[in-house]
Amino acid sequence: MRKLLFVLVAVMSMSLSLFGCGKKDAKLEKYYEEMNSFADEVLSLKESMDSIDLNSESAYTEMLTYLDGMEEQFRILADMEVPKQFSSNEVLGDEAYSYMQEAVRLYNEYYNSAENDTNVFDAAGENYSRAMKRIEYISMILKGEIPEGEGIEVFNEEQTDFNPVTEE
């Protein structure tokens, strides 16, 4: 969880530092603003989740409420218009939202079931972790870093503003 806090702070600081560089691009500025808002909201929700008294009668209800808020923030992330400079974040945002949706669904199933199946809880935790991992990747990309690790494929694209002339 501390790693998430670091990632969110890094996203915010990177967004702020990049925000002032170079010529102004309205789409890029809007994306940075939206990412900062997302990071602020997710951080606030995370802090609220961490402060829940697990011995209180309302702990599970509070947790599910904060998870619903988290899912909403991830929906907002998935709906963001991503500038071409960060095109890979489009897919990562969509994946993060899908994983968070499934995590919230499974946490609801676990906490609202009389049986409390640990397999459901574990699956919810795995989906939550995968959603947060996508946020970590987005943060890395915003900082100009390339994510590495098992299961990560990196494709380098050469983009031009024109169609090259070829002889036929």
C-alpha positions in Angstrom: 0.0 0.0 0.0 2.9 2.3 0.6 4.0 1.6 -2.9 0.7 2.8 -4.2 1.1 6.0 -2.3 4.6 6.5 -3.8 3.2 5.8 -7.3 0.4 8.3 -6.9 2.8 11.0 -5.6 5.1 10.2 -8.5 2.3 10.6 -11.0 1.3 13.9 -9.5 4.8 15.3 -9.3 5.6 14.1 -12.8 2.5 15.5 -14.2 3.2 18.9 -12.5 6.8 18.9 -13.8 5.8 18.0 -17.3 2.9 20.4 -17.2 5.3 23.4 -17.4 7.6 22.1 -20.1 7.6 22.9 -23.8 4.8 24.4 -25.8 1.2 24.3 -24.5 -0.9 21.4 -25.8 -4.5 21.6 -24.7 -5.1 17.9 -24.8 -1.9 17.2 -22.9 -2.7 19.8 -20.3 -6.2 18.4 -19.8 -4.7 14.9 -19.4 -2.3 16.1 -16.8 -5.1 17.8 -14.9 -7.3 14.7 -15.1 -4.4 12.5 -13.9 -3.7 14.8 -11.0 -7.3 14.7 -10.0 -7.4 10.9 -10.3 -4.3 10.6 -8.2 -5.7 12.9 -5.5 -9.0 11.1 -5.4 -7.5 7.6 -5.3 -5.0 8.7 -2.6 -7.8 10.1 -0.5 -9.8 6.9 -0.9 -6.8 4.8 0.0 -6.1 6.9 3.1 -9.8 6.5 4.1 -9.6 2.8 3.6 -6.5 2.5 5.7 -8.1 4.5 8.6 -11.1 2.1 9.0 -11.4 0.6 12.4 -11.6 -3.1 11.6 -13.3 -3.8 14.9 -16.2 -1.5 14.3 -19.6 -2.9 13.2 -19.6 -0.7 10.1 -16.0 -1.6 8.9 -17.2 -3.8 6.0 -19.8 -1.3 4.9 -17.3 1.5 4.9 -14.7 -0.6 3.0 -17.3 -1.5 0.3 -18.3 2.2 0.1 -14.6 3.3 -0.5 -14.1 0.5 -3.0 -17.2 1.7 -4.9 -15.5 5.1 -4.9 -12.3 3.6 -6.1 -14.2 1.8 -9.0 -15.7 5.1 -10.0 -12.3 6.8 -10.1 -11.0 4.0 -12.3 -14.0 4.4 -14.6 -13.0 8.1 -14.9 -9.4 7.0 -15.7 -10.6 4.6 -18.4 -12.8 7.4 -20.0 -10.0 9.9 -20.1 -8.9 11.1 -23.6 -5.2 10.1 -23.7 -2.9 12.2 -25.9 -0.9 10.4 -28.5 2.3 11.0 -26.5 1.0 8.5 -23.9 -1.1 6.2 -26.1 -0.1 3.1 -24.2 -1.9 4.5 -21.1 -5.2 4.1 -22.9 -5.0 0.3 -22.8 -3.6 0.3 -19.3 -6.4 2.6 -18.0 -9.0 0.3 -19.5 -7.3 -2.8 -18.0 -7.0 -1.1 -14.6 -10.7 -0.3 -14.7 -11.7 -3.9 -15.6 -9.6 -5.3 -12.9 -11.0 -2.8 -10.3 -14.5 -3.7 -11.4 -13.9 -7.3 -10.8 -12.2 -6.7 -7.5 -15.1 -4.6 -6.2 -17.6 -7.2 -7.4 -15.7 -10.0 -5.7 -15.2 -8.0 -2.5 -18.9 -7.4 -2.4 -19.6 -11.1 -3.0 -17.2 -12.0 -0.2 -18.5 -9.5 2.4 -22.2 -10.0 1.6 -22.0 -13.8 1.7 -22.6 -15.8 4.8 -19.9 -18.3 3.9 -16.9 -15.9 3.4 -15.1 -18.1 0.8 -11.4 -17.3 1.1 -10.9 -18.1 -2.6 -13.3 -15.2 -3.5 -11.4 -12.9 -1.2 -8.0 -13.9 -2.7 -9.3 -13.4 -6.2 -10.6 -10.0 -5.2 -7.2 -9.1 -3.8 -5.4 -10.3 -7.0 -7.7 -8.2 -9.2 -7.1 -5.2 -6.9 -3.3 -5.7 -7.2 -3.5 -6.0 -10.9 -5.5 -2.8 -11.2 -2.9 -1.0 -9.0 0.0 -2.5 -11.1 -1.5 -0.8 -14.2 -1.5 2.5 -12.3 2.2 1.9 -11.5 2.9 1.3 -15.2 1.0 4.5 -16.2 3.1 6.4 -13.6 6.3 5.0 -15.1 5.2 6.0 -18.6 4.4 9.5 -17.5 7.9 9.7 -16.0 9.4 8.6 -19.3 10.4 5.2 -18.0 9.7 1.8 -19.7 7.9 -0.8 -17.6 9.8 -4.1 -17.3 9.1 -7.5 -16.0 7.5 -10.8 -16.7 4.6 -10.5 -19.1 5.4 -7.0 -20.3 5.8 -6.5 -24.0 7.2 -3.1 -25.2 6.6 -2.0 -28.8 8.5 0.9 -30.2 6.6 2.9 -32.8 7.9 5.3 -35.3 5.3 7.9 -36.0 5.6 10.4 -38.8 3.4 13.3 -39.7 3.3 12.2 -43.3 3.1 9.2 -45.5 6.5 8.3 -47.0 6.9 8.4 -50.7 7.8 5.1 -52.2 8.7 4.2 -55.7 6.5 1.6 -57.4 
